[in-house]
Amino acid sequence: MEQTKWGRPTVASVDLEAIRENVRNTARIAGPDTGVIAVVKADGYGHGAVRVAEAALDAGAMMLAVATPEEAVELREAGLEADILLLGASPVPFARVASEMGIIITADSPTWMEQVAGEAPDFGRPLQVHLKVDTGMGRLGVRSGEDLLRMYRTARAAKIVVDGVFTHFATADEPDNEVWRKQASGFREAVALLPERPRLVHASNSAAAFMHPDCRFDAVRLGISLYGIAPSGFVGEHLPFPLRPALTLSTELVHVKRIGRGDTVSYGATYRAASDEWIGTLPIGYADGFLRGLGGQDVLIGGRRCPVVGRICMDQCMVRLPREMAPGEPVILLGKQGDEEIRPDEWADRLGTIPYEVVVTLSKRIPRVYLQGCGEY
C-alpha cells in the first residue's frame, strides 16, 4: 500500500539499508563457508516480503525462505529469481507448482514423500526438497533414522532432488541447556545417516547463528534479526554485533484539547484526569496492531515520552501531552526520536508476548514506506 498525500499520517517506514547491514554482519560472523538464508515469511515479519527480499539478496543472502505456498508464489510472481525454500508444510498438489516455478519445498514425512513421488515423473522439471528432521521441536519432520532414510530413498528413486536437510531448535534463544544440546546432537546423527550429504545442511535460526557457532553448518536462517530485532533478551545481551532496527512506526497529532480535573477519556471512562491536562489524539488503534493491551504505553513526542491514556480505540488513541501542542506534531510509536527510543521488545513486555508477534501484528492498512538509508525508495 502506498501512502497518499491526503491519507492519514500513520506510516511504517522500513530502512532497507538496515536490512542489508544485518545480512552483511551475519555473513561476516558466519564465515565464508556458511550462507545466509533470509527468512521473509509473514510478509517479511510485517516489513514487506518483496522489498525486504530484494535488499537481503542485494547484501549477499544466498536464499529466501517462507512459510506458505502462497508466500513462495508471491515472491516468484514479483520477479525474484533466487532460490526460495518453503519451510512449512506443502499440500501434495503444490509439488507440481513448486517444480514448475523452481520453488524448493519441505519433505516432512515418508507418506508425503511417497505421494509426491507417485506424481513426480510427470513434472516438467525436477522437484527439489529439503528433508525436515524433528529433533525436539515437535512440529514438522521425521523423528527416526528409519523414516529419514525412507524419505531419502523414495526421493532418489523418483528423481526428486534432495537439495538439503534441516531441523529447528526450540531453545536456542536461551542459555545453554539440555534440550538444545540434545537437538544438536540428534541432528548431527541424522545427517550422518544419509548416504550422501545434500548441498545444504542447516539448523540455526537467528539465535543459534549468534550463540552456537558449531551449528552454523552450510547456512543459517536469519529471521527476526534480519529486521534488527534480537530473538530474546538473553541473546540481545550477547550479540556478536549491534543489530540495526529496520522499522519506524510514526504518526502525527490530529487533535489537541485541554480537559479539566475529573474529566474522563475514551471508552469505559477508565482514565480520569487528576488535574487540568492537554490530551492529544493519534490516528492509530487496535485495527492497526496498536492493541488495547498497550494502554499506558509511551510514545515519543518532541523527544519526550508521553503515555497513552484511556482505552485504545479501533482507529484512534489518546495521549497525555506535557504542554499544548499543535496538530501535525510528529509522533513516534516504534523507533527513535531525539535521545529516546522505543523498540518492539518494550511493547512485547507490556503485552506479555515476544517482539515477533508485535511486528507481524501491524496491519496492512498502515502504508509501508521504504527508505534506502537517506530517503524514500
N, C-alpha and C positions, 0 to 999 in steps of 0.2 A: 504494500500500500504506500502510495506516495503522499507526502504532505502537501496540502494546498495552501494558498495564500489566505483563503477565507476560512480554513478549518480551525479547530481548537488548537491551542498551543502545546498540547501534550505530545511529546515525541520521545522515542528511544533512539539515541544516537549510538552507532556502532563504529568504533575505531578499528578499521581493517589493519592498520599498521600494528596495533596491539596484538591482533591475531597472528600476524607474521612473526612478530618478535617472540611470542610464546612458542611458536613452532621452531624457530631457529634455535632458541635456547634449549629446548628439549632435545633437538637433534644433536646439539653440541655435547650435552651431558650423556646422551645415549651412546655416542661414538659412531665412527664411520661404518661399522658393520651392522648397525641397527637402524631400521627405517622408522618413520613416524606415520602412523595411521590416524588421520584426522576424523574424529567422530562428530558427525553433523546431524545426528538423529534429532527428532523432536524440533524440526525446523531450526537446526543449529542451536539447540538449547535456548530457543526463543530469540536468537540473534539474526536468523535468516540463513537458511541452509545454503542456498546457491552462492550468495556473496561471500559467506564465510569459507565455503569450499574453494572458491576461486583464490581467495587470499592465502589459504593454507597451502594449496598446491604451488602457488607462486613462491612461497617461502621454502619449498622443498619437501612437503609431505608426499609420501610415496603412494598413498591410497586413501580413499574416503570410506567411511563406514556409517551405516544407517541401521534402523531397527525394523522397518517395514517395507514390503514390496513397493508400496506407493511412494515412499521416500526415495527409493532407488530409482524408480522410473522418472520421478521429478527431476533428479539430477541429470539423467541421460537426456531427457527432453529439453533441458536447459542448455544442452550442447557440451556438457563436461565429458571428456573422453578418458579420464583417468580410471584406474581400477576402482570399482565400487564393491564393497563387501556388505552383504546383508547379514547382520548379526542375529536377527530374530528368526522365528520360525517362518518357513515358506510353505504355503499350500502346494501340493503336488502339481497342480496345473500351472503354477507360476514358473516352474522349472523350464518350460519351453520358452516362456517370455524372457527369462534370465539368459538362456542360451542365445536367443536372437539379439538381445541388447548388450551382451557381454557383461552381465552382472554376476558376480561370484556370490553363491548362496551357502548357507549353513546346513550341513547334514547332521541331524541330531538324533537319529535312531536307525537301527537296521531296517525296520519296517518301512520307514520313509524312503530310505535309500533304495530298497528293492522295488517300491512302487515307481520311483523316478527312473530307475534303471530299465524298467519294462518299456518306458516310452523313449528313452534316450537315443536309440538307434534311428529314430525318425527326426531328431533335431538337426537343423541345418548346420549348426556349429557345435563344437564340443562344449559341454557344460562344465563349469569349474565350481568346485565345492571346497569348503573348509570343514574338516571334521571337528565337531564340538565334544569335548570331554568334560563331564561333570565331576569335578574333583571335590565338591563340597558345597557349592552354591545351591544345589537342589532345584535348578531351574531347567535349562535345556541341556541335552547331551547324554552320552552313554557313561555308565558307571563301572563297566567291566572291560578288561582287556579283550575278552571274547567278542563282545559286541563291537568294540572298536575295530578289531580285525575283520569282523563280518562286514562292517560298512566299507572298509578299505577294499576288500576283495571284490565286493559287489560292484563298487565304483570302477575298479580297474577292468573287470570283466565286461562292463558296459561302455568302456572307453570314456568314462567320466573322469575329468582331470582332478586329482586330489592336489589342489594348489597349496593347502595349508592345514594346520591342526592348531586348536586353541582351547583355552579354558578361561574362566573368570574368577578372580579372587573375591571372597566375601568380606575379608577383614584387613585388606592391605592398607587401609587408611587409619589403622590403629597401631599402638605399639606392638612390637614383635610378639607373636602369640602362637599357640599350638595349632590353632585352626589354619593360619596362614602356612605354617611350616608343613603341615600335613598335605595341604593342597599343592604346594610347590613340589614336594617330593612325589606325590601321586602323578602329577603332570609329567615330570621327567620320566617316570617309569612307563607311562602310557606312550610317550613319544618314542622311547627305546624299543617298544614292541613293533612299531611299524617296519615293514620290510625295507622301505625306502623313505628317507626323510623328505617331506614336502619342501617346496620353495620357502614357505613362511611358517615358522613356529612362533606363536605369540601368546602371551598370557597377561602382560602388565597393562593395567589401566593407569590413569594419571598417578594415583597414589603409589602403586608398585613401581612405576617408571622412576619416580623420585627416591623412593625409600629402599628399594631392593634391586640394586644393580645386577645381581646374579640371575635375575629372572627377566632380563630385557630380551633375550633370545634374538630373533631376526627382526622383530618390530615391536613397538609399543603403541598402545591405543590411547591417544591423547583426547580425552573427553572434556570434563568440566574445566580442566586447567588450560585447554585451548582458548578459553574465554577469559582467562585471568583470574579464576576463582580456585582457591585451594579446596581439595576434596574433603578436608576436615580441619578442625582446629589444630590437631596434633601434627598433621602434615604441614599446615601453614607455618608452624614454628620450626620446621626442619627443611624448608625448601632449599634446593641447591642454587636457586636464582630467584630474584623477585618476579612474581607474576604481574603482568600488566593488564588490569581490568579493561575489557573492551566496551562495556555498555554504560551509558549515562542515560538516566530517565529524568526528563525535565518537563516543566510546565511553567505557567505564569499565574499570578494572582488575577482573577477575573472580577472579583468584587471585594470591597472592603467596607466594613461598617463598625461603628462603636456601639457596644452593648453595655448595659448598666449592671451593677451589682445585683445578683439574684436572677438575672436573665438566663435562659437555657438555650442550648444549641443542639440541633439535629433530633433525629427520631428518638422517642422514648424519654426525651429531656434528661438524659443521663449526665450531661455536663451542665453545671450551674456556675456562672461567673462569681468569683469571690470578691471582685471589685470591678470598677469600670475597666473594660478591655477593648482592644482592637482585634477584630476577627476577620480573617481573610478566607475567601472561598477558592478552592482549586478545582479545575475541571478534570478530575480523575477519581475513580471509585472502584468498587469491587468487581464491576464488569470488565475493568481493565487489568485486573490482577492485583490491585491495591486492596487487599482483602480486609474484611471487617475486623479480623483479629489484629490488624496493625493500628488500631485505635491507640493513641498515646505515642506512636512512633514520631520521631523528629523528622523534619525536612529542613533544608538549608535555604535561608532567605537572607540576602545581604551578608553572607558569610557567617551567619549565626544559626544555631539550632532553634527551631520553633516546633512546638508539639502539635500533633493533630488532636483536636478536641471534639467530643461528641462522637456519635456513631458515624462510621464511614458509609456513605450512601452508594447506590449503584453507580452513579456517574459523577459524583462530587464529594468533596470532603472539606472540612473547615480546620483552620489552624489559628492558634493564638499568636498574634504579632507583638513584637516588642514596642511598637510605636505605629503611628499612622503611616501607611504606605499606599502608593498609588497602584491601581490595576495595571498590569503589564510588568510588574516586578518579577524577574526571573526566580524560579524555584527549582531546586534540585532534590529529587527523591532518592535517586541512586547515583553516586558519583561524587565529584569534588566541587567545592566552591570555597574559594579563599583557602584558609588553613584547615578547613573541616572536610571530612569525607564520610559518606555512608555507603557501606558495602552490602551485598546481598546477605552476608553472614549475619548482619545486625537484624535484618528483617526475619531471617530464619530463626534466630534466637527468640525473638518475640512471638513467633508463630509456633514454636516448638517443632520445627522441621529442619530441613537441610537447604543450603543455598541452591542446589539443583532445582528443587521444587519452586523456589522463588522466581527464577528466571524463566522457566518453561511455562509458568502460570501467566506471564504477561500476555495480555490479549492481542490478537491480531488487529484489533481496531486501533491500537496505538501504532502510528506510522513508524517504520524503521528508516532512519536516515543514515547513510553510510559515509564515513569520513576516511580520508587517506592520511590521517595524522595532522593535516593542516587545512582541511576544508572538506566540503561535501564532494561525494563521488557520484 
